[in-house]
Amino acid sequence: MNQLEIERLISELILKGVLKSKSIEQSLRAVDRIDFVPKKLSSLAYEDESLSIGHGQTISQPYTVVFMLELLEVKEGQRVMDVGYGSGWQTALLSYIVGVHGHVYAFEIIEALCRFGKNNIEKYPALAKRISFFCKSADTELTDCGIGPLDRIIVAADVKRVPSSWRDSLVVGGVMMYPHEGSIYKEIKNPDGTFTKSEFYGFVFVPFVQD
């Protein structure tokens, strides 16, 4: 772990005004991004840029990951679904933030990335044991996967539509973040089952892969 480089990246994200919460800052220190990038790109692990992990997918830019995590407002003890876990870095950050009483349900449809991301996360055994991995599409009935009510949902690829099962699975007050056509959307579930939606412009994501 290169603590100096990690601190440099954290300072850069703070100066850019995106990193604000202590829980996310601590997760960035605890989960080293270099453990989640291909070895040939390890020299770029601490740069604020997205990097290819093959199969047309990327490990997202740290700025974008932190931006979404800040808006997601994950709390200790919560149940979170991470769609398109890819490298596993964001999933590991989430596992750190939810703590020993929380749980992360991680979906990835590309088989090679299922193995890549899971192997990366298993470098952190304490974090891996509170993650359930699914190598399949998240566009499914979540109850069939043994996934009960969720506090948070975060999606790492541009979705054409949000499956109804995702909205159904959220608790009242639950938050969902997803990219769509160059924007990031935040939805909060209201007591009457409707959703309050906010849009944040100017982001580019890889497409959501279906079966």
C-alpha positions as a Markdown table, in Angstrom:
| # | Residue | x | y | z |
|---|---|---|---|---|
| 1 | Met | 0.0 | 0.0 | 0.0 |
| 2 | Asn | 1.4 | 3.4 | -1.1 |
| 3 | Gln | 0.1 | 5.6 | 1.6 |
| 4 | Leu | 1.7 | 8.8 | 0.2 |
| 5 | Glu | 0.0 | 8.2 | -3.2 |
| 6 | Ile | -3.3 | 7.5 | -1.5 |
| 7 | Glu | -3.1 | 10.7 | 0.6 |
| 8 | Arg | -2.3 | 12.6 | -2.6 |
| 9 | Leu | -5.4 | 11.3 | -4.3 |
| 10 | Ile | -7.5 | 12.0 | -1.2 |
| 11 | Ser | -6.2 | 15.6 | -1.1 |
| 12 | Glu | -6.9 | 16.1 | -4.8 |
| 13 | Leu | -10.5 | 14.9 | -4.3 |
| 14 | Ile | -11.0 | 17.2 | -1.3 |
| 15 | Leu | -9.6 | 20.2 | -3.3 |
| 16 | Lys | -11.9 | 19.4 | -6.2 |
| 17 | Gly | -14.8 | 19.7 | -3.7 |
| 18 | Val | -16.2 | 16.2 | -4.2 |
| 19 | Leu | -14.9 | 14.4 | -1.1 |
| 20 | Lys | -16.6 | 15.6 | 2.0 |
| 21 | Ser | -17.5 | 12.7 | 4.3 |
| 22 | Lys | -15.1 | 11.1 | 6.7 |
| 23 | Ser | -16.5 | 7.6 | 6.1 |
| 24 | Ile | -15.7 | 7.7 | 2.4 |
| 25 | Glu | -12.3 | 9.3 | 3.1 |
| 26 | Gln | -11.5 | 6.5 | 5.5 |
| 27 | Ser | -12.6 | 3.9 | 3.0 |
| 28 | Leu | -10.2 | 5.3 | 0.4 |
| 29 | Arg | -7.4 | 4.8 | 2.9 |
| 30 | Ala | -8.4 | 1.3 | 3.8 |
| 31 | Val | -9.1 | 0.0 | 0.3 |
| 32 | Asp | -6.1 | 0.6 | -2.0 |
| 33 | Arg | -7.1 | 1.2 | -5.6 |
| 34 | Ile | -3.9 | -0.4 | -6.9 |
| 35 | Asp | -5.3 | -3.8 | -5.8 |
| 36 | Phe | -8.1 | -3.4 | -8.3 |
| 37 | Val | -6.4 | -2.3 | -11.5 |
| 38 | Pro | -4.7 | -4.5 | -14.0 |
| 39 | Lys | -1.0 | -4.8 | -13.2 |
| 40 | Lys | 0.1 | -3.2 | -16.5 |
| 41 | Leu | -1.8 | 0.0 | -15.4 |
| 42 | Ser | -0.6 | 0.0 | -11.8 |
| 43 | Ser | 1.4 | 3.2 | -12.3 |
| 44 | Leu | -1.9 | 5.0 | -13.0 |
| 45 | Ala | -3.7 | 3.6 | -10.0 |
| 46 | Tyr | -3.7 | 6.8 | -8.0 |
| 47 | Glu | -4.5 | 9.1 | -10.9 |
| 48 | Asp | -8.0 | 10.6 | -11.0 |
| 49 | Glu | -9.0 | 8.9 | -14.2 |
| 50 | Ser | -10.9 | 5.8 | -15.4 |
| 51 | Leu | -8.8 | 2.8 | -16.5 |
| 52 | Ser | -9.7 | -0.1 | -18.8 |
| 53 | Ile | -10.2 | -3.5 | -17.1 |
| 54 | Gly | -10.9 | -5.2 | -20.4 |
| 55 | His | -14.1 | -6.5 | -22.0 |
| 56 | Gly | -15.2 | -2.9 | -22.9 |
| 57 | Gln | -15.4 | -2.0 | -19.2 |
| 58 | Thr | -13.5 | 0.4 | -16.9 |
| 59 | Ile | -12.7 | 1.0 | -13.2 |
| 60 | Ser | -14.4 | 4.3 | -12.8 |
| 61 | Gln | -12.6 | 7.6 | -12.2 |
| 62 | Pro | -12.2 | 8.2 | -8.4 |
| 63 | Tyr | -14.0 | 11.6 | -8.8 |
| 64 | Thr | -17.1 | 9.9 | -10.2 |
| 65 | Val | -17.1 | 7.0 | -7.6 |
| 66 | Val | -16.8 | 9.5 | -4.7 |
| 67 | Phe | -19.4 | 11.8 | -6.3 |
| 68 | Met | -21.9 | 9.0 | -6.4 |
| 69 | Leu | -21.0 | 7.6 | -3.0 |
| 70 | Glu | -21.5 | 11.1 | -1.4 |
| 71 | Leu | -24.9 | 11.4 | -2.9 |
| 72 | Leu | -25.8 | 7.8 | -2.0 |
| 73 | Glu | -25.2 | 8.6 | 1.7 |
| 74 | Val | -24.5 | 5.1 | 2.8 |
| 75 | Lys | -24.7 | 4.5 | 6.5 |
| 76 | Glu | -23.2 | 1.8 | 8.8 |
| 77 | Gly | -25.4 | -1.3 | 9.0 |
| 78 | Gln | -27.2 | -0.8 | 5.7 |
| 79 | Arg | -27.9 | -3.3 | 2.9 |
| 80 | Val | -26.6 | -2.1 | -0.5 |
| 81 | Met | -26.9 | -3.5 | -4.0 |
| 82 | Asp | -23.9 | -2.7 | -6.3 |
| 83 | Val | -24.8 | -3.3 | -10.0 |
| 84 | Gly | -21.8 | -3.9 | -12.3 |
| 85 | Tyr | -19.1 | -4.4 | -9.8 |
| 86 | Gly | -16.3 | -4.9 | -12.4 |
| 87 | Ser | -13.0 | -4.4 | -10.7 |
| 88 | Gly | -14.6 | -4.7 | -7.3 |
| 89 | Trp | -13.1 | -1.4 | -6.0 |
| 90 | Gln | -16.4 | 0.4 | -5.4 |
| 91 | Thr | -17.9 | -2.8 | -3.9 |
| 92 | Ala | -15.0 | -3.0 | -1.4 |
| 93 | Leu | -15.4 | 0.7 | -0.5 |
| 94 | Leu | -19.1 | 0.1 | 0.2 |
| 95 | Ser | -18.4 | -3.0 | 2.3 |
| 96 | Tyr | -16.0 | -0.9 | 4.4 |
| 97 | Ile | -18.6 | 1.9 | 4.9 |
| 98 | Val | -21.5 | -0.4 | 5.8 |
| 99 | Gly | -19.3 | -2.1 | 8.4 |
| 100 | Val | -19.7 | -5.5 | 10.1 |
| 101 | His | -23.5 | -5.2 | 10.5 |
| 102 | Gly | -24.1 | -4.2 | 6.9 |
| 103 | His | -24.1 | -6.2 | 3.7 |
| 104 | Val | -23.4 | -5.6 | 0.0 |
| 105 | Tyr | -25.0 | -7.5 | -2.9 |
| 106 | Ala | -22.7 | -7.3 | -5.9 |
| 107 | Phe | -23.8 | -8.1 | -9.4 |
| 108 | Glu | -21.6 | -8.5 | -12.5 |
| 109 | Ile | -22.7 | -10.1 | -15.8 |
| 110 | Ile | -19.4 | -10.5 | -17.6 |
| 111 | Glu | -17.9 | -13.8 | -16.4 |
| 112 | Ala | -14.3 | -12.8 | -16.6 |
| 113 | Leu | -14.9 | -9.7 | -14.6 |
| 114 | Cys | -16.9 | -11.7 | -12.0 |
| 115 | Arg | -13.7 | -13.6 | -11.3 |
| 116 | Phe | -11.4 | -10.5 | -11.6 |
| 117 | Gly | -13.5 | -8.4 | -9.2 |
| 118 | Lys | -14.1 | -11.1 | -6.7 |
| 119 | Asn | -10.4 | -12.1 | -6.6 |
| 120 | Asn | -9.5 | -8.4 | -6.0 |
| 121 | Ile | -11.9 | -8.1 | -3.2 |
| 122 | Glu | -10.7 | -11.3 | -1.6 |
| 123 | Lys | -7.4 | -9.5 | -0.9 |
| 124 | Tyr | -9.5 | -7.9 | 1.9 |
| 125 | Pro | -11.0 | -11.0 | 3.7 |
| 126 | Ala | -12.9 | -8.9 | 6.3 |
| 127 | Leu | -14.6 | -6.9 | 3.5 |
| 128 | Ala | -15.3 | -10.0 | 1.3 |
| 129 | Lys | -17.2 | -11.9 | 4.0 |
| 130 | Arg | -19.9 | -9.3 | 4.1 |
| 131 | Ile | -20.4 | -9.3 | 0.3 |
| 132 | Ser | -22.7 | -11.7 | -1.7 |
| 133 | Phe | -21.5 | -12.1 | -5.3 |
| 134 | Phe | -23.8 | -12.7 | -8.2 |
| 135 | Cys | -22.4 | -13.5 | -11.7 |
| 136 | Lys | -25.7 | -12.7 | -13.5 |
| 137 | Ser | -27.8 | -9.8 | -14.6 |
| 138 | Ala | -29.3 | -7.7 | -11.9 |
| 139 | Asp | -32.4 | -7.2 | -14.0 |
| 140 | Thr | -34.2 | -10.0 | -12.2 |
| 141 | Glu | -36.6 | -10.6 | -9.3 |
| 142 | Leu | -34.2 | -9.8 | -6.4 |
| 143 | Thr | -36.3 | -11.9 | -4.0 |
| 144 | Asp | -35.4 | -15.0 | -6.1 |
| 145 | Cys | -31.7 | -14.2 | -5.2 |
| 146 | Gly | -32.5 | -14.1 | -1.5 |
| 147 | Ile | -32.2 | -10.3 | -1.5 |
| 148 | Gly | -34.6 | -8.6 | 0.9 |
| 149 | Pro | -35.4 | -4.9 | 1.4 |
| 150 | Leu | -32.5 | -2.7 | 0.4 |
| 151 | Asp | -31.4 | 0.7 | 1.8 |
| 152 | Arg | -29.3 | 1.7 | -1.2 |
| 153 | Ile | -28.8 | 0.8 | -4.8 |
| 154 | Ile | -25.9 | 2.0 | -7.0 |
| 155 | Val | -25.3 | 1.2 | -10.6 |
| 156 | Ala | -22.0 | 1.5 | -12.5 |
| 157 | Ala | -23.2 | 1.4 | -16.1 |
| 158 | Asp | -25.5 | 3.5 | -18.2 |
| 159 | Val | -29.0 | 1.9 | -17.9 |
| 160 | Lys | -31.7 | 2.3 | -20.6 |
| 161 | Arg | -34.4 | 1.6 | -18.0 |
| 162 | Val | -34.6 | 0.9 | -14.3 |
| 163 | Pro | -36.1 | -2.5 | -13.6 |
| 164 | Ser | -39.2 | -2.3 | -11.4 |
| 165 | Ser | -37.7 | -4.9 | -9.0 |
| 166 | Trp | -35.1 | -2.4 | -8.0 |
| 167 | Arg | -37.6 | 0.2 | -7.0 |
| 168 | Asp | -39.8 | -2.4 | -5.3 |
| 169 | Ser | -36.9 | -3.6 | -3.2 |
| 170 | Leu | -36.0 | -0.2 | -1.8 |
| 171 | Val | -37.2 | 0.7 | 1.7 |
| 172 | Val | -39.0 | 4.0 | 2.3 |
| 173 | Gly | -36.3 | 6.6 | 2.4 |
| 174 | Gly | -34.1 | 4.3 | 0.4 |
| 175 | Val | -31.8 | 5.9 | -2.3 |
| 176 | Met | -30.9 | 4.7 | -5.8 |
| 177 | Met | -28.1 | 6.1 | -8.0 |
| 178 | Tyr | -27.7 | 5.3 | -11.6 |
| 179 | Pro | -26.3 | 6.7 | -14.9 |
| 180 | His | -28.5 | 7.4 | -17.9 |
| 181 | Glu | -27.7 | 9.2 | -21.1 |
| 182 | Gly | -24.9 | 11.4 | -19.8 |
| 183 | Ser | -26.4 | 12.2 | -16.4 |
| 184 | Ile | -26.4 | 10.6 | -13.0 |
| 185 | Tyr | -29.8 | 10.3 | -11.4 |
| 186 | Lys | -30.6 | 10.0 | -7.7 |
| 187 | Glu | -34.0 | 8.7 | -6.6 |
| 188 | Ile | -35.4 | 8.6 | -3.1 |
| 189 | Lys | -38.4 | 6.5 | -2.2 |
| 190 | Asn | -41.3 | 8.3 | -0.6 |
| 191 | Pro | -43.7 | 6.8 | 1.9 |
| 192 | Asp | -46.5 | 6.6 | -0.7 |
| 193 | Gly | -44.2 | 4.5 | -3.0 |
| 194 | Thr | -43.4 | 7.3 | -5.4 |
| 195 | Phe | -39.9 | 8.6 | -6.0 |
| 196 | Thr | -38.2 | 12.0 | -5.8 |
| 197 | Lys | -35.7 | 12.3 | -8.6 |
| 198 | Ser | -32.6 | 14.6 | -9.0 |
| 199 | Glu | -30.4 | 14.8 | -12.1 |
| 200 | Phe | -26.7 | 15.6 | -12.2 |
| 201 | Tyr | -25.2 | 16.3 | -15.7 |
| 202 | Gly | -22.0 | 15.7 | -17.5 |
| 203 | Phe | -20.9 | 12.1 | -16.9 |
| 204 | Val | -20.0 | 9.3 | -19.3 |
| 205 | Phe | -20.4 | 5.6 | -18.4 |
| 206 | Val | -20.0 | 2.3 | -20.2 |
| 207 | Pro | -23.3 | 0.8 | -21.4 |
| 208 | Phe | -25.3 | -1.6 | -19.1 |
| 209 | Val | -24.7 | -5.1 | -20.4 |
| 210 | Gln | -27.8 | -7.4 | -20.6 |
| 211 | Asp | -28.0 | -11.1 | -21.0 |
